[in-house]
Amino acid sequence: MTIGELAQRFGLGTHVLRYWESMGLLEPARRAGGQRLYEYADLERVALILMGKEAGLTLGELATVLSTADPRDHRDLLYHHIQELERRIAQARAAKELIEHALACPLSITECEHAREHIAARIPPLPPELRHRTTGVHPG
């Protein structure tokens, strides 16, 4: 298939596929005259790239991981990404719990002790050079 057909099949712009090719993520065959030709293996590769992007990997990380036949050759990168995903999952769970509490709490956000605790936890501590001032702001 042509670049236009492949792009349309995945709902991508042809410029995206060209960019991925420039990064070494895709290597289409060429017709005489230089026209790109994509086969089923390229469909799989595009699907894999999209899955990697959905998992939060950057194109550079994907290029590294896909540079060998076995992604496990890049264990450090993948383990680091797992840690980052765990951090993001914990952050999303905390946000979900806060929103669920806001929906269930009969008090306003200024009266709800649970909300006030979360708000207070988000206020950065006062820098040491400003702690000597009496500003009425609670030092952290």
DOKOLTOR-459229 format. One record per atom (N, C-alpha, C): residue in three letters; atom name; x, y, z. Coordinates in steps of 0.1 Angstrom, whole numbers. Atoms other than C-alpha are relative to their C-alpha. Example, Ala and Ser with C-alpha at 12.3 -4.5 7.8 and 13.67 -1.06 7.14 Angstrom:
R residuo atomo    xx    yy    zz
R     Ala     N     9   -12     0
R     Ala    CA   123   -45    78
R     Ala     C     9    12     0
R     Ser     N    -9   -11     0
R     Ser    CA   137   -11    71
R     Ser     C    -8    11     8
***
This chain:
R residuo atomo    xx    yy    zz
R     Met     N     8   -12     0
R     Met    CA     0     0     0
R     Met     C     9    12     0
R     Thr     N    -7   -12     0
R     Thr    CA    10    36    -4
R     Thr     C     0     7    13
R     Ile     N     0    -7   -12
R     Ile    CA    18    61    23
R     Ile     C   -13     6     3
R     Gly     N    14    -5    -2
R     Gly    CA   -16    77    18
R     Gly     C   -10   -10     5
R     Glu     N     9    11    -4
R     Glu    CA   -34    44    22
R     Glu     C     3    -4    14
R     Leu     N    -4     4   -13
R     Leu    CA   -14    35    53
R     Leu     C    -5    11    10
R     Ala     N     4   -11    -9
R     Ala    CA   -20    69    69
R     Ala     C   -15     0     2
R     Gln     N    14     0    -1
R     Gln    CA   -57    68    61
R     Gln     C    -5   -12     9
R     Arg     N     4    11    -8
R     Arg    CA   -60    33    76
R     Arg     C     1     2    15
R     Phe     N    -2    -3   -14
R     Phe    CA   -47    45   109
R     Phe     C    -4    14     5
R     Gly     N     4   -14    -4
R     Gly    CA   -61    80   108
R     Gly     C    11     9     3
R     Leu     N   -12    -9    -3
R     Leu    CA   -27    96   107
R     Leu     C     3     8   -13
R     Gly     N    -5    -8    11
R     Gly    CA   -12   123    85
R     Gly     C    12    -7    -6
R     Thr     N   -11     6     7
R     Thr    CA    13   112    59
R     Thr     C    13     6     6
R     His     N   -12    -6    -6
R     His    CA    37   137    75
R     His     C     5    -8    13
R     Val     N    -4     7   -12
R     Val    CA    36   116   107
R     Val     C     8   -13    -4
R     Leu     N    -7    11     5
R     Leu    CA    47    85    88
R     Leu     C    14     3    -5
R     Arg     N   -13    -5     5
R     Arg    CA    75   104    71
R     Arg     C     9     3    12
R     Tyr     N    -9    -3   -12
R     Tyr    CA    87   117   105
R     Tyr     C     4   -12     7
R     Trp     N    -5    12    -7
R     Trp    CA    87    83   120
R     Trp     C    10    -7    -9
R     Glu     N   -11     6     8
R     Glu    CA   107    71    90
R     Glu     C    13     7     2
R     Ser     N   -12    -8    -3
R     Ser    CA   132    99    96
R     Ser     C     6    -4    13
R     Met     N    -6     4   -13
R     Met    CA   136    87   131
R     Met     C     4   -15     1
R     Gly     N    -4    14     1
R     Gly    CA   142    51   120
R     Gly     C   -10    -9     5
R     Leu     N    11     9    -5
R     Leu    CA   109    38   133
R     Leu     C    -6    -8   -11
R     Leu     N     5     7    12
R     Leu    CA    97    28    98
R     Leu     C    10    -1   -11
R     Glu     N    -9     1    11
R     Glu    CA   116    15    69
R     Glu     C    -7    -6   -12
R     Pro     N     8     6    11
R     Pro    CA    92    11    39
R     Pro     C     9    -4   -12
R     Ala     N    -6     3    13
R     Ala    CA   102    -5     7
R     Ala     C    -2    11   -10
R     Arg     N     1   -11    10
R     Arg    CA   106    18   -23
R     Arg     C    -2    -6   -14
R     Arg     N     2     3    15
R     Arg    CA    93    15   -59
R     Arg     C    11     8    -7
R     Ala     N    -8    -8     8
R     Ala    CA   114    28   -87
R     Ala     C    -6    14     0
R     Gly     N     5   -14    -1
R     Gly    CA   111    66   -85
R     Gly     C    -1     4    15
R     Gly     N    -1    -3   -14
R     Gly    CA   113    64   -47
R     Gly     C   -13     0     8
R     Gln     N    12     1    -7
R     Gln    CA    76    59   -39
R     Gln     C     0   -11    11
R     Arg     N     1     9   -11
R     Arg    CA    71    43    -5
R     Arg     C   -10   -11    -2
R     Leu     N     9    12     1
R     Leu    CA    55     8    -4
R     Leu     C     0    -6    14
R     Tyr     N     2     6   -13
R     Tyr    CA    41    -6    29
R     Tyr     C    -7   -13    -1
R     Glu     N     5    13     0
R     Glu    CA    34   -42    36
R     Glu     C    -6    -3    14
R     Tyr     N     7     4   -12
R     Tyr    CA    16   -61    64
R     Tyr     C     9     3    12
R     Ala     N    -9    -2   -11
R     Ala    CA    47   -59    86
R     Ala     C     1    14     4
R     Asp     N     0   -15    -3
R     Asp    CA    46   -21    84
R     Asp     C   -13     3     7
R     Leu     N    12    -2    -8
R     Leu    CA    10   -22    96
R     Leu     C     2    -4    14
R     Glu     N    -4     5   -14
R     Glu    CA    22   -42   126
R     Glu     C     9    10     7
R     Arg     N   -10   -10    -6
R     Arg    CA    50   -17   132
R     Arg     C    -7    13     4
R     Val     N     7   -12    -4
R     Val    CA    27    13   131
R     Val     C    -9    -3    12
R     Ala     N     8     4   -12
R     Ala    CA     3    -5   155
R     Ala     C     8     0    12
R     Leu     N    -9     1   -12
R     Leu    CA    32   -12   178
R     Leu     C     5    14     4
R     Ile     N    -4   -13    -3
R     Ile    CA    44    24   176
R     Ile     C   -12     8     7
R     Leu     N    11    -7    -7
R     Leu    CA     9    37   185
R     Leu     C    -2    -6    14
R     Met     N     1     6   -14
R     Met    CA     7    12   214
R     Met     C    10     6     9
R     Gly     N   -10    -5    -9
R     Gly    CA    40    24   227
R     Gly     C    -2    15     4
R     Lys     N     3   -13    -3
R     Lys    CA    29    60   224
R     Lys     C   -11     1    11
R     Glu     N    11     0   -10
R     Glu    CA    -3    52   243
R     Glu     C     5    -4    14
R     Ala     N    -6     4   -13
R     Ala    CA    19    36   270
R     Ala     C     8    11     6
R     Gly     N    -7   -11    -5
R     Gly    CA    36    69   273
R     Gly     C    15     1    -4
R     Leu     N   -14     0     5
R     Leu    CA    69    61   256
R     Leu     C     1    11   -10
R     Thr     N    -2   -10    10
R     Thr    CA    84    89   236
R     Thr     C     5    -7   -13
R     Leu     N    -5     6    12
R     Leu    CA    94    84   200
R     Leu     C    14    -4     1
R     Gly     N   -14     4    -2
R     Gly    CA   130    84   210
R     Gly     C     2   -13     7
R     Glu     N     0    13    -8
R     Glu    CA   124    57   236
R     Glu     C    -5   -11    -9
R     Leu     N     5    11     9
R     Leu    CA   104    37   210
R     Leu     C    11    -4   -10
R     Ala     N   -11     3    10
R     Ala    CA   133    40   185
R     Ala     C    10    -8     7
R     Thr     N   -10     8    -7
R     Thr    CA   156    27   212
R     Thr     C    -5   -15     2
R     Val     N     6    13    -4
R     Val    CA   133    -2   223
R     Val     C    -1    -8   -13
R     Leu     N     3     8    12
R     Leu    CA   125   -12   187
R     Leu     C    13    -1    -9
R     Ser     N   -13     1     8
R     Ser    CA   162   -10   175
R     Ser     C     5   -14     0
R     Thr     N    -4    14    -1
R     Thr    CA   166   -46   185
R     Thr     C   -12    -9    -1
R     Ala     N    11     9     2
R     Ala    CA   145   -77   179
R     Ala     C    -7    -3    14
R     Asp     N     6     4   -13
R     Asp    CA   140   -82   217
R     Asp     C     0    13     9
R     Pro     N     1   -12    -8
R     Pro    CA   127   -52   237
R     Pro     C     7    -1    14
R     Arg     N    -7     3   -13
R     Arg    CA   142   -68   268
R     Arg     C    14     4     0
R     Asp     N   -14    -5     1
R     Asp    CA   176   -57   255
R     Asp     C     1    14     7
R     His     N     0   -13    -6
R     His    CA   166   -23   270
R     His     C    -8     0    13
R     Arg     N     7     2   -13
R     Arg    CA   154   -34   304
R     Arg     C     0    13     9
R     Asp     N    -1   -12    -8
R     Asp    CA   167    -3   322
R     Asp     C   -10    11    -4
R     Leu     N    10   -10     5
R     Leu    CA   146    20   300
R     Leu     C   -14    -4     3
R     Leu     N    14     5    -3
R     Leu    CA   115    -2   304
R     Leu     C    -3     0    15
R     Tyr     N     2     0   -14
R     Tyr    CA   119    -5   341
R     Tyr     C    -2    14     5
R     His     N     2   -14    -3
R     His    CA   123    33   344
R     His     C   -14     4    -4
R     His     N    14    -4     5
R     His    CA    91    37   323
R     His     C   -11    -6     9
R     Ile     N    10     6    -9
R     Ile    CA    72    13   346
R     Ile     C    -1     8    13
R     Gln     N     1    -8   -12
R     Gln    CA    82    34   376
R     Gln     C    -7    13    -3
R     Glu     N     7   -12     4
R     Glu    CA    70    65   358
R     Glu     C   -15    -2    -1
R     Leu     N    14     4     1
R     Leu    CA    37    48   350
R     Leu     C    -6    -2    14
R     Glu     N     5     2   -14
R     Glu    CA    33    38   386
R     Glu     C    -2    13     7
R     Arg     N     2   -13    -6
R     Arg    CA    38    74   397
R     Arg     C   -12     7    -6
R     Arg     N    12    -6     6
R     Arg    CA    12    86   372
R     Arg     C   -13    -7     4
R     Ile     N    12     7    -4
R     Ile    CA   -12    59   382
R     Ile     C    -4     4    14
R     Ala     N     3    -5   -14
R     Ala    CA    -9    69   419
R     Ala     C    -6    14     0
R     Gln     N     5   -14     1
R     Gln    CA   -14   105   410
R     Gln     C   -14     0    -5
R     Ala     N    14     0     6
R     Ala    CA   -45    97   389
R     Ala     C   -10    -6    10
R     Arg     N     8     6   -10
R     Arg    CA   -59    75   417
R     Arg     C    -3    11    11
R     Ala     N     2   -10   -11
R     Ala    CA   -54   103   443
R     Ala     C   -10    11    -6
R     Ala     N     9   -10     6
R     Ala    CA   -71   128   419
R     Ala     C   -14    -5     0
R     Lys     N    13     6     1
R     Lys    CA  -100   104   414
R     Lys     C    -7     0    14
R     Glu     N     5     1   -14
R     Glu    CA  -104    99   452
R     Glu     C    -4    14     5
R     Leu     N     3   -14    -5
R     Leu    CA  -104   137   458
R     Leu     C   -13     4    -7
R     Ile     N    12    -4     7
R     Ile    CA  -130   143   431
R     Ile     C   -12    -8     5
R     Glu     N    11     8    -6
R     Glu    CA  -152   114   445
R     Glu     C    -4     5    13
R     His     N     3    -6   -13
R     His    CA  -149   129   479
R     His     C    -7    13    -1
R     Ala     N     7   -12     3
R     Ala    CA  -159   163   466
R     Ala     C   -14    -2    -4
R     Leu     N    14     3     5
R     Leu    CA  -190   148   450
R     Leu     C    -8    -5    12
R     Ala     N     7     6   -11
R     Ala    CA  -199   130   482
R     Ala     C    -1     9    13
R     Cys     N     0    -8   -12
R     Cys    CA  -191   156   508
R     Cys     C   -11    11     0
R     Pro     N    11   -10    -1
R     Pro    CA  -220   177   520
R     Pro     C     5    14     3
R     Leu     N    -5   -13    -3
R     Leu    CA  -197   206   529
R     Leu     C     7     6   -12
R     Ser     N    -7    -7    11
R     Ser    CA  -182   232   507
R     Ser     C    15    -3     1
R     Ile     N   -15     3     0
R     Ile    CA  -145   229   497
R     Ile     C     7     8    11
R     Thr     N    -7    -8   -10
R     Thr    CA  -136   257   522
R     Thr     C    -4    -6    14
R     Glu     N     4     6   -13
R     Glu    CA  -154   238   551
R     Glu     C     4   -14     1
R     Cys     N    -3    15     0
R     Cys    CA  -144   202   542
R     Cys     C    14    -2     5
R     Glu     N   -13     2    -6
R     Glu    CA  -115   192   564
R     Glu     C     9    -9    -9
R     His     N    -7     8    10
R     His    CA  -105   165   539
R     His     C     6     8   -11
R     Ala     N    -5    -8    11
R     Ala    CA  -102   190   511
R     Ala     C    10    10     5
R     Arg     N   -10    -9    -5
R     Arg    CA   -84   215   533
R     Arg     C    13    -6     3
R     Glu     N   -13     7    -2
R     Glu    CA   -58   189   542
R     Glu     C     7    -2   -13
R     His     N    -6     2    13
R     His    CA   -52   182   505
R     His     C     5    14    -5
R     Ile     N    -4   -14     4
R     Ile    CA   -50   220   498
R     Ile     C    13     4     7
R     Ala     N   -11    -3    -9
R     Ala    CA   -26   225   527
R     Ala     C    13    -8    -5
R     Ala     N   -11     8     4
R     Ala    CA    -4   197   514
R     Ala     C     6     4   -13
R     Arg     N    -5    -5    13
R     Arg    CA     0   214   480
R     Arg     C     7    13     1
R     Ile     N    -7   -13    -2
R     Ile    CA    13   247   495
R     Ile     C    14    -3     3
R     Pro     N   -15     2    -3
R     Pro    CA    51   247   492
R     Pro     C     4     6    13
R     Pro     N    -5    -6   -13
R     Pro    CA    70   254   524
R     Pro     C     7    13    -3
R     Leu     N    -6   -14     1
R     Leu    CA    83   289   530
R     Leu     C    15    -2    -1
R     Pro     N   -14     1     1
R     Pro    CA   119   292   518
R     Pro     C     7     5    13
R     Pro     N    -7    -4   -12
R     Pro    CA   144   295   547
R     Pro     C     3    15     1
R     Glu     N    -4   -14     0
R     Glu    CA   154   331   537
R     Glu     C   -12     9     3
R     Leu     N    12    -8    -3
R     Leu    CA   118   342   542
R     Leu     C    -7    -4    13
R     Arg     N     7     5   -12
R     Arg    CA   109   323   574
R     Arg     C     1    10    11
R     His     N    -1   -10   -11
R     His    CA   121   352   596
R     His     C   -11    11    -1
R     Arg     N    10   -11     2
R     Arg    CA    94   375   582
R     Arg     C   -13    -5     7
R     Thr     N    13     4    -6
R     Thr    CA    60   375   599
R     Thr     C   -10     6   -10
R     Thr     N     9    -4    11
R     Thr    CA    37   376   569
R     Thr     C   -14    -5     2
R     Gly     N    14     6    -2
R     Gly    CA     7   358   584
R     Gly     C    -1   -13    -7
R     Val     N     1    13     7
R     Val    CA    15   328   562
R     Val     C     6   -10     8
R     His     N    -5    11    -8
R     His    CA    20   296   580
R     His     C    13    -5    -6
R     Pro     N   -12     5     6
R     Pro    CA    56   286   576
R     Pro     C    -1   -15    -1
R     Gly     N     1    14     3
R     Gly    CA    60   252   561
R     Gly     C    11    -8     5
***
